[in-house]
Amino acid sequence: MRGHIRKRGEKSWAVVVDLGRDPETGKRRQKWVTVRGTKRDAEKVLAELLAKAGRGELGTAPRSLTVAALLDMWLEVSRRRWKPGTAVAAETAVKTWKELLGHVPAGKLGPADVEKALARMEGELSPATCRYRFGLLRQAMRWAVKRKLLGQDPTEGVAPPRAPRKEVRVWSEEEIARFLGVLDSSGHRPAVKAFFRLALSTGMRKGELLALRWEDVDFEKGCLYVRRTRCHHTGGVHEPKSPSSCRKVALDAGSLECLRRLKREQAREKLRAGAEWCEQGLVFATRKGKALSVFRLACTFRSLCRRAGVPEIRIHDLRHTHASLLLRQGVHPKVVQERLGHSSVKITLDTYSHLLPDAQEQAVKALERALGGEEGRR
């Protein structure tokens, strides 16, 4: 069962729910309701109508509500508040659940069915992926209970798959130097070289780097501003993942000079491209002005890692490497949190504290200095 909202006029919305085809005439059946108010008011009415349709209160039989139909309803209501990347991941998860349980009548779905489906999923996917997809199924079932589509949550009592915390992989200072040496001597375009250098020197997410515009770079103050991110699934640009992700990042002298060279080179590329140039104001752009491909960057990165003889980490691990480098140099975790755009310093410490194995020893030495050591206690 699906539904949608259409704007009809100033503060007027049409809410439409598709009820399927009439079994006798074969004609399409829809329920239309006009809502006067905000879009949020219309979305609330849509959710209520979808719930009524699922209970058979709009001319549909509640027994016909399958898990697949219920998941479609939940997806339709939920995707409006998700960012594109989240929506793509959720749609993939829902597709998996529909393949495993979609045919089951929603009212007859029980914990045993969920556990059996999970067992099959765990044989094919990683523990982290299984845990994430189970979490989405649980969200959908709890939504259905609140909407009175189900009497009880079939995931209740089912233990979430265990996903051991994955330790982040980072490079040492010597490995960073080797990588940068190979990067600088490579024949790659300045935009590609600058992308990897900035990933290391700022700790920015790859989506944030790919959405960076020249208007976000302040050469006089020696900093840049993270204001948007690019979804590699859809190519769309939207606000960062959280308010704390919108931030100011100070730049080192090397990164500033790298960006100045890139800006000069981009101006030359723009002249060569002529009418083919697509003006988007992007810092990291192709020869025609469009955003770099994250997939090509990943291939280039793997090749550079092999040439440098360093561990083949992910591009995202350059962010982790940046954080670990700062923490090992004694930079306060609060400063690291602000540079990374974490919502709290707890996230920073939980993610990177294992990279500081000598922190306890340093704390003891600091106490000894403050208290005067063994001699000071006598």
C-alpha positions as CSV (number, residue, x, y, z in Angstrom):
1,M,0.0,0.0,0.0
2,R,1.4,3.4,-1.0
3,G,0.4,7.0,-0.7
4,H,1.6,10.5,-1.6
5,I,1.0,14.2,-1.0
6,R,0.3,16.8,-3.6
7,K,0.3,20.6,-3.0
8,R,-3.0,22.1,-4.3
9,G,-2.7,25.7,-3.2
10,E,-1.5,28.0,-0.4
11,K,-1.6,25.8,2.7
12,S,-3.7,23.2,0.9
13,W,-2.6,19.6,0.3
14,A,-4.1,16.6,-1.4
15,V,-3.4,13.3,0.5
16,V,-3.8,10.2,-1.7
17,V,-3.7,6.5,-0.7
18,D,-3.6,3.8,-3.4
19,L,-6.0,1.0,-2.4
20,G,-5.1,-1.3,-5.2
21,R,-7.4,-2.5,-8.0
22,D,-11.1,-3.5,-7.6
23,P,-11.2,-7.3,-7.8
24,E,-14.4,-7.1,-9.9
25,T,-13.8,-4.2,-12.2
26,G,-10.0,-4.1,-12.2
27,K,-10.2,-0.4,-11.8
28,R,-7.7,1.5,-9.6
29,R,-9.0,2.5,-6.2
30,Q,-7.8,5.6,-4.4
31,K,-8.7,7.5,-1.3
32,W,-8.4,11.3,-1.6
33,V,-8.4,13.7,1.4
34,T,-7.9,17.5,1.3
35,V,-5.8,18.9,4.2
36,R,-5.6,22.6,5.1
37,G,-2.5,23.4,7.0
38,T,1.2,22.6,6.8
39,K,3.0,19.8,5.0
40,R,3.6,18.1,8.3
41,D,-0.2,18.1,8.9
42,A,-0.6,16.4,5.6
43,E,2.0,13.8,6.4
44,K,0.3,13.0,9.6
45,V,-3.0,12.5,7.8
46,L,-1.2,10.3,5.3
47,A,0.2,8.1,8.0
48,E,-3.3,7.7,9.6
49,L,-4.9,6.8,6.3
50,L,-2.2,4.2,5.6
51,A,-2.8,2.7,9.0
52,K,-6.6,2.6,8.4
53,A,-6.0,1.0,5.0
54,G,-3.9,-1.7,6.6
55,R,-6.7,-2.4,9.2
56,G,-9.2,-2.7,6.4
57,E,-11.0,0.5,7.3
58,L,-10.8,1.9,3.8
59,G,-12.3,-1.0,1.9
60,T,-9.2,-3.3,2.1
61,A,-9.1,-6.6,3.9
62,P,-6.7,-6.6,6.9
63,R,-6.0,-10.2,6.4
64,S,-4.4,-9.4,3.1
65,L,-1.8,-7.2,4.7
66,T,1.5,-9.0,4.2
67,V,4.9,-8.2,5.7
68,A,5.9,-6.8,2.3
69,A,2.9,-4.4,2.2
70,L,3.5,-3.3,5.8
71,L,7.2,-2.6,5.1
72,D,6.2,-0.6,2.0
73,M,3.8,1.5,4.1
74,W,6.5,2.1,6.8
75,L,9.1,3.0,4.2
76,E,6.7,5.5,2.5
77,V,6.0,7.3,5.8
78,S,9.6,7.2,7.1
79,R,11.7,8.1,4.0
80,R,10.4,11.7,4.1
81,R,12.5,12.5,7.2
82,W,15.6,10.6,6.0
83,K,18.6,11.9,4.1
84,P,19.2,10.3,0.7
85,G,22.0,7.9,1.9
86,T,19.9,6.7,4.8
87,A,16.9,6.1,2.4
88,V,19.0,4.0,0.0
89,A,20.4,1.9,2.9
90,A,16.8,1.4,4.3
91,E,15.4,0.5,0.9
92,T,18.1,-2.2,0.5
93,A,17.4,-3.6,3.9
94,V,13.6,-3.7,3.3
95,K,14.2,-5.5,0.0
96,T,16.1,-8.2,1.9
97,W,13.3,-8.6,4.5
98,K,10.7,-8.7,1.7
99,E,12.6,-11.5,0.0
100,L,12.7,-13.5,3.3
101,L,9.4,-12.7,4.9
102,G,7.4,-10.6,2.4
103,H,4.8,-13.4,1.7
104,V,3.9,-13.9,5.4
105,P,0.7,-12.3,6.6
106,A,1.8,-9.5,8.9
107,G,-0.6,-10.6,11.7
108,K,0.9,-14.1,11.7
109,L,4.5,-13.1,11.8
110,G,6.1,-14.3,15.0
111,P,9.6,-14.2,16.7
112,A,10.4,-17.7,15.4
113,D,9.9,-16.4,11.8
114,V,12.2,-13.5,12.5
115,E,14.9,-15.7,14.1
116,K,14.8,-18.1,11.2
117,A,15.1,-15.3,8.6
118,L,18.0,-13.8,10.7
119,A,19.8,-17.1,10.6
120,R,19.6,-17.2,6.8
121,M,20.8,-13.5,6.6
122,E,23.7,-14.2,9.0
123,G,25.0,-16.9,6.6
124,E,25.3,-14.3,3.8
125,L,26.0,-10.9,5.3
126,S,28.4,-9.4,7.9
127,P,27.3,-9.2,11.6
128,A,27.2,-5.4,11.4
129,T,24.9,-5.4,8.3
130,C,22.6,-8.0,9.9
131,R,22.4,-6.0,13.1
132,Y,21.6,-2.8,11.1
133,R,18.9,-4.5,9.1
134,F,17.3,-6.1,12.1
135,G,17.2,-2.7,13.8
136,L,15.2,-1.4,10.8
137,L,12.8,-4.3,10.9
138,R,12.2,-3.6,14.6
139,Q,11.5,0.1,13.8
140,A,9.0,-0.9,11.2
141,M,7.2,-3.4,13.5
142,R,7.1,-0.9,16.4
143,W,5.6,1.6,14.0
144,A,3.0,-0.9,13.0
145,V,2.0,-1.6,16.6
146,K,1.7,2.2,17.3
147,R,-0.5,2.5,14.2
148,K,-2.6,-0.5,15.4
149,L,-1.7,-2.5,12.3
150,L,-0.3,-5.2,14.6
151,G,-1.3,-6.4,18.0
152,Q,2.2,-7.0,19.1
153,D,5.8,-6.5,18.0
154,P,7.1,-9.8,16.4
155,T,10.7,-8.8,17.0
156,E,10.1,-8.5,20.8
157,G,12.3,-11.1,22.6
158,V,14.5,-11.6,19.5
159,A,18.1,-11.0,20.4
160,P,19.8,-8.5,17.9
161,P,22.7,-10.1,16.1
162,R,26.0,-9.5,17.8
163,A,28.4,-7.3,15.9
164,P,31.9,-7.0,17.5
165,R,33.1,-3.4,17.5
166,K,35.5,-3.0,14.6
167,E,38.7,-1.2,15.5
168,V,39.7,1.6,13.2
169,R,42.7,1.1,11.0
170,V,45.2,4.0,10.8
171,W,48.6,4.8,9.4
172,S,51.7,5.6,11.3
173,E,53.5,8.9,10.7
174,E,56.1,7.0,8.6
175,E,53.4,5.5,6.4
176,I,51.7,8.9,6.0
177,A,55.0,10.3,4.8
178,R,55.5,7.4,2.3
179,F,52.0,7.9,0.9
180,L,52.3,11.6,0.5
181,G,55.7,11.2,-1.2
182,V,54.1,8.8,-3.8
183,L,51.1,11.1,-4.1
184,D,53.2,14.2,-4.8
185,S,55.3,12.4,-7.5
186,S,52.4,10.7,-9.2
187,G,50.9,12.0,-12.5
188,H,47.4,12.5,-11.1
189,R,45.6,15.7,-11.5
190,P,46.0,18.5,-8.9
191,A,42.3,18.0,-7.8
192,V,43.0,14.3,-7.0
193,K,46.2,15.1,-5.1
194,A,44.5,17.9,-3.2
195,F,41.6,15.6,-2.3
196,F,43.7,13.0,-0.5
197,R,46.0,15.6,1.1
198,L,42.9,17.5,2.5
199,A,41.4,14.2,3.7
200,L,44.5,13.6,5.8
201,S,45.0,17.2,7.0
202,T,41.3,18.0,7.9
203,G,39.7,14.7,8.8
204,M,36.7,15.6,6.6
205,R,34.3,13.0,5.4
206,K,34.6,12.2,1.7
207,G,31.1,13.5,1.0
208,E,32.0,16.8,2.7
209,L,35.1,17.1,0.6
210,L,33.3,16.4,-2.6
211,A,30.6,19.0,-1.8
212,L,33.2,21.7,-0.8
213,R,33.0,24.9,-2.8
214,W,35.5,27.7,-3.2
215,E,33.2,30.0,-1.3
216,D,33.7,27.8,1.7
217,V,37.5,28.4,1.7
218,D,38.8,31.5,3.5
219,F,42.4,31.9,2.4
220,E,42.9,35.1,4.6
221,K,41.8,33.4,7.8
222,G,43.4,30.1,6.9
223,C,40.3,27.9,7.3
224,L,37.4,26.3,5.5
225,Y,33.7,25.8,6.4
226,V,31.9,22.5,6.2
227,R,28.3,23.4,5.1
228,R,27.1,20.5,3.0
229,T,27.8,16.9,2.0
230,R,27.4,14.9,-1.2
231,C,25.7,11.5,-1.2
232,H,27.7,9.1,-3.3
233,H,24.6,6.9,-3.8
234,T,22.5,9.6,-5.5
235,G,25.0,12.4,-6.2
236,G,22.7,14.8,-4.5
237,V,24.0,17.6,-2.2
238,H,22.3,18.2,1.2
239,E,23.0,19.4,4.7
240,P,25.6,17.5,6.8
241,K,24.5,14.6,8.9
242,S,24.1,16.6,12.1
243,P,24.3,20.2,13.3
244,S,27.7,19.6,14.8
245,S,28.9,18.5,11.3
246,C,28.6,22.1,10.1
247,R,31.9,23.5,11.4
248,K,35.0,25.6,10.8
249,V,38.2,23.7,10.2
250,A,41.6,25.5,10.5
251,L,44.1,24.6,7.7
252,D,47.9,24.2,7.9
253,A,50.2,26.1,5.6
254,G,50.8,23.1,3.3
255,S,47.1,22.6,2.7
256,L,46.5,26.3,2.0
257,E,49.3,26.3,-0.6
258,C,47.9,23.1,-2.1
259,L,44.5,24.7,-2.5
260,R,46.0,27.9,-4.0
261,R,47.8,25.8,-6.6
262,L,44.6,23.9,-7.3
263,K,42.6,27.1,-7.8
264,R,45.1,28.4,-10.3
265,E,45.1,25.1,-12.2
266,Q,41.3,24.9,-12.2
267,A,41.1,28.4,-13.8
268,R,43.3,27.1,-16.6
269,E,41.1,24.0,-17.0
270,K,38.0,26.2,-17.1
271,L,39.5,28.2,-20.0
272,R,40.4,25.0,-21.9
273,A,36.9,23.5,-21.4
274,G,35.1,26.6,-22.7
275,A,31.4,26.1,-23.1
276,E,31.7,22.5,-21.8
277,W,32.6,23.7,-18.3
278,C,29.8,23.0,-15.8
279,E,30.1,25.8,-13.2
280,Q,29.3,24.5,-9.7
281,G,32.0,26.3,-7.8
282,L,33.4,22.9,-6.6
283,V,36.9,22.7,-5.2
284,F,37.5,19.1,-6.2
285,A,36.2,19.0,-9.8
286,T,36.7,17.1,-13.0
287,R,38.2,18.8,-16.1
288,K,34.6,19.9,-16.9
289,G,33.8,21.3,-13.5
290,K,31.7,18.4,-12.2
291,A,32.2,16.5,-8.9
292,L,34.9,13.8,-8.8
293,S,33.6,10.2,-8.8
294,V,34.0,8.6,-5.4
295,F,34.4,5.2,-7.1
296,R,37.3,6.4,-9.3
297,L,38.9,8.0,-6.2
298,A,38.7,4.7,-4.4
299,C,40.4,2.9,-7.3
300,T,43.1,5.6,-7.4
301,F,43.6,5.4,-3.6
302,R,44.1,1.6,-3.7
303,S,46.7,2.0,-6.5
304,L,48.6,4.7,-4.5
305,C,48.6,2.6,-1.4
306,R,50.2,-0.3,-3.3
307,R,52.8,1.9,-4.8
308,A,53.6,3.4,-1.4
309,G,53.8,0.0,0.3
310,V,51.3,1.1,3.0
311,P,48.3,-0.8,4.3
312,E,45.3,-0.6,2.0
313,I,42.9,1.2,4.2
314,R,39.6,2.9,3.1
315,I,39.5,6.6,2.2
316,H,37.3,7.1,5.3
317,D,40.2,5.7,7.3
318,L,42.2,8.9,6.4
319,R,39.7,10.6,8.8
320,H,40.6,8.1,11.5
321,T,44.3,8.6,10.7
322,H,43.9,12.4,11.1
323,A,42.2,12.0,14.5
324,S,44.8,9.5,15.8
325,L,47.7,11.7,14.7
326,L,46.3,14.6,16.6
327,L,45.6,12.6,19.8
328,R,49.0,11.1,19.8
329,Q,50.5,14.6,19.5
330,G,48.6,15.5,22.7
331,V,45.9,17.6,21.1
332,H,42.9,17.9,23.5
333,P,40.0,15.4,22.5
334,K,37.6,18.4,22.5
335,V,39.5,20.0,19.7
336,V,39.6,16.8,17.8
337,Q,35.9,16.4,18.3
338,E,35.3,19.9,16.9
339,R,37.5,19.2,13.8
340,L,35.8,15.9,13.0
341,G,32.3,17.3,13.6
342,H,31.3,14.7,16.2
343,S,28.2,15.5,18.2
344,S,30.0,14.8,21.5
345,V,33.5,14.3,22.8
346,K,32.3,10.8,24.1
347,I,32.0,9.6,20.5
348,T,35.6,10.8,19.8
349,L,36.9,9.1,22.9
350,D,35.0,5.8,22.3
351,T,36.2,5.6,18.8
352,Y,39.9,6.5,19.3
353,S,40.9,5.8,22.9
354,H,42.3,2.4,22.1
355,L,44.9,4.2,19.9
356,L,46.4,5.7,23.0
357,P,47.7,2.5,24.9
358,D,50.1,4.5,27.0
359,A,47.5,7.0,28.2
360,Q,47.3,5.3,31.7
361,E,51.1,5.4,32.1
362,Q,51.2,9.0,31.1
363,A,48.4,9.7,33.7
364,V,50.4,8.0,36.5
365,K,53.6,9.9,35.6
366,A,51.6,13.2,35.7
367,L,50.3,12.3,39.1
368,E,53.8,11.4,40.3
369,R,55.1,14.8,39.2
370,A,52.2,16.6,40.9
371,L,52.5,14.6,44.1
372,G,56.2,14.5,44.3
373,G,56.6,10.8,43.7
374,E,57.5,8.2,46.3
375,E,59.9,10.6,48.0
376,G,57.3,13.3,48.3
377,R,55.0,11.0,50.3
378,R,57.6,10.4,53.1
